[in-house]
Amino acid sequence: MDEETDLRWMRYALTLAQQAAQQEEVPVGAVIVRDNVVIGEGWNRPVTTSDPTAHAEVVALRDAATRIGNYRLTGATLYVTLEPCLMCAGAMVHARIGRLVFGACDPKRGAINSTTHAFETQGLNHRVELEGGVLAEESAALLQGFFRVRRGE
């Protein structure tokens, strides 16, 4: 993909992250694109749905699989505003996501570059291409602002 395309879809993911913030969820947004068309989208919803697996990436994967009628999302790119956790990385491998583009790193729970390198695990039957740091400052600022408000600063 070209840089302009990545920026376009990451901006879209940031608007989805704002949806999460409006629902008092940690502001993370995700969009799945194939052939420059949105096939799935989501934002964090674990609190509002009482579902610990309702991370933005999983919500978007479920949406895409439902829309196209297949859980295998080959050739698709998942854009997410925060480095995915181990659960989400595993779900992407199972879904056969072709490429992951993420914004801010997550030094506590990020399983792509920060705490581990999930996509480099031996024995995986699928490899996900990776691009990190796209609109990282904007993604981090949205998260930091959310937590500042939560702490009453």
C-alpha positions in Angstrom: 0.0 0.0 0.0 1.1 3.6 -0.4 1.5 6.0 2.4 -1.5 8.2 1.5 -3.8 5.1 1.5 -2.4 4.1 5.0 -3.0 7.7 6.3 -6.5 7.8 4.9 -7.6 4.5 6.6 -5.7 5.3 9.9 -7.6 8.6 10.1 -10.8 6.6 9.7 -9.7 4.3 12.5 -9.1 7.4 14.6 -12.7 8.5 14.1 -13.9 5.0 15.2 -11.7 5.4 18.3 -13.5 8.6 19.1 -16.8 6.5 19.1 -15.2 4.4 21.8 -14.3 7.4 23.9 -17.9 8.8 23.6 -19.0 5.5 25.1 -16.4 5.8 27.9 -14.4 2.9 26.5 -10.6 3.1 25.9 -10.4 4.9 22.6 -9.1 2.3 20.1 -10.6 2.0 16.6 -10.1 -0.5 13.9 -11.1 -0.8 10.2 -10.5 -3.6 7.8 -10.1 -2.8 4.1 -9.8 -4.9 1.1 -9.5 -3.5 -2.5 -9.8 0.0 -0.9 -13.3 -0.9 0.4 -14.3 -1.1 4.1 -15.3 -4.7 4.9 -15.3 -4.4 8.7 -15.0 -1.8 11.4 -15.2 -1.6 15.2 -14.1 0.2 18.3 -13.4 -1.0 21.9 -16.5 -2.3 23.6 -15.6 -4.6 26.5 -17.2 -2.4 29.1 -20.5 -1.7 27.2 -20.9 -5.3 26.1 -19.5 -7.0 29.2 -17.2 -9.0 26.8 -13.5 -9.2 27.5 -12.9 -10.1 23.9 -14.6 -7.0 22.4 -11.4 -5.2 21.5 -11.6 -3.0 18.5 -9.7 -5.5 16.3 -12.0 -8.4 17.3 -15.1 -6.4 16.7 -13.8 -5.4 13.3 -12.9 -9.0 12.4 -16.3 -10.2 13.4 -18.0 -7.4 11.4 -15.9 -8.2 8.3 -16.4 -12.0 8.5 -20.2 -11.4 8.8 -20.3 -8.9 5.9 -18.4 -11.2 3.5 -19.7 -14.5 4.8 -16.3 -15.9 5.5 -14.0 -15.8 8.5 -10.9 -15.9 6.2 -10.1 -12.3 5.3 -7.2 -13.0 2.9 -5.9 -9.9 1.1 -7.4 -7.5 3.7 -5.5 -4.9 5.7 -6.5 -4.2 9.3 -5.8 -0.6 10.5 -5.9 0.0 14.3 -4.9 3.0 16.4 -3.0 1.0 19.0 -0.6 -1.9 18.8 -2.6 -5.1 19.2 -2.5 -7.4 22.2 -1.7 -11.1 22.0 -5.4 -12.1 21.7 -6.0 -9.8 18.8 -2.7 -10.8 17.1 -3.8 -14.5 17.3 -7.3 -13.6 15.9 -5.6 -11.8 12.9 -3.5 -14.9 12.1 -6.6 -17.1 12.3 -8.5 -14.7 10.0 -5.6 -14.7 7.5 -5.3 -10.9 7.6 -2.8 -9.9 4.9 -1.5 -6.8 6.5 -1.6 -4.9 9.9 -1.1 -1.2 10.1 -1.1 0.3 13.6 -0.7 3.7 15.2 0.7 4.0 18.8 2.8 1.3 20.5 1.5 -0.2 23.7 4.5 -0.8 25.9 2.4 -2.8 28.5 0.3 -5.1 26.4 1.4 -4.7 22.8 2.2 -8.1 21.3 3.5 -7.1 17.9 6.7 -5.2 18.8 6.5 -4.1 22.5 6.2 -7.1 24.8 6.6 -9.9 22.2 6.7 -10.5 18.5 3.5 -12.6 18.1 3.7 -12.7 14.3 7.1 -14.3 14.4 6.0 -17.2 16.5 7.3 -20.5 15.1 4.7 -22.9 13.7 2.2 -20.3 12.5 0.5 -21.2 9.3 0.1 -17.6 8.2 2.3 -14.5 8.2 0.9 -11.0 8.5 2.7 -8.1 6.9 3.4 -5.3 9.4 3.6 -1.5 9.4 3.7 0.3 12.8 3.8 3.9 13.8 1.3 5.3 11.3 -0.3 8.4 12.9 1.2 7.2 16.2 1.3 10.7 17.8 -2.4 11.3 17.0 -3.3 7.9 18.3 -1.3 8.3 21.5 -2.7 11.8 22.1 -6.3 10.5 21.9 -5.4 7.8 24.5 -3.5 10.1 26.8 -6.4 12.7 26.7 -8.9 10.0 27.6 -6.9 8.8 30.6 -6.2 12.4 31.7 -9.9 13.0 32.0 -10.4 9.6 33.7 -7.8 10.6 36.3 -9.4 14.0 36.7 -6.3 16.0 35.6 
